[in-house]
Amino acid sequence: MGDANIHAGHRERMKEEFRKKGIEHLADYKVLEMLLFYSIPRGDTNETGHRLADTFGTISGVFDAPIELLTETKGVGRESATLIKLVSAIIRAYMDDYASKHNIINDIESAKAYMKYKFLCQASECVYLACLGNNGKVIYCPCLAEGTQKHVEISPSEIVRTALRCNAVKAVLAHNHPNGICTPSSRDLRATSIIYDELRRVDIELTDHIIVAPDGVYSMVENNMFPAHG
């Protein structure tokens, strides 16, 4: 009973500190410790917060980690791992919604700015297609494929079907390299060329291919690696 009271008092003090001062002054392990209050109703979550921060290096590393790796950390069960991934999904949804308020893609910078938030906290490679109207307004931007940490299959036929279904005039392709660098591989360049040609056959212009990675955001057009510039 005494231990329960101690932990309850500690938790309430941490919550009150957050309410008064915010999160900026808290170390990563403290943020994780407090988050785990909501999946571990009783007991000390401080050590588990330390383990997560030590294992994955940074708080973003924790939120980016696959659920299977999170549950391998001592003290992190399925519920705690699910809570962590829920938070990362909420972050991504918030930033995506924030970016969508300015949902005009009419140049390289706006394409990079719009696409980079799609991949927040994504541990695996994903493919997005922004379908655009004549004025660059985003009509639809679905995730068309999700793969592994190192590879994702891009289906040209699915991309064409998606663009035609929403009467797109133009399109911007994007995918991520979650554990790599943002420069394109030879495979990325070949796939882009095929997709560019397939869309051109149905009078839809692929205007760029954006790659998002931990080291930055890459535009094939900006770097003269796009089929139209070849």
Secondary structure, DSSP 4 states (H G I P E B T S, - for coil): -HHHHHHHHHHHHHHHHHHHH-STTS-HHHHHHHHGGGT--SS--HHHHHHHHHHHSSHHHHHHS-HHHHTTSTT--HHHHHHHHHHHHHHHHHHHHHHHTT-B--SHHHHHHHHHGGGTT--S-EEEEEEE-TTSBEEE--EEEE--SS-----HHHHHHHHHHTT-SEEEEEEE-TTS-SSPPHHHHHHHHHHHHHHHHTT-EEEEEEEEETTEEEETTTTT-SGGG-
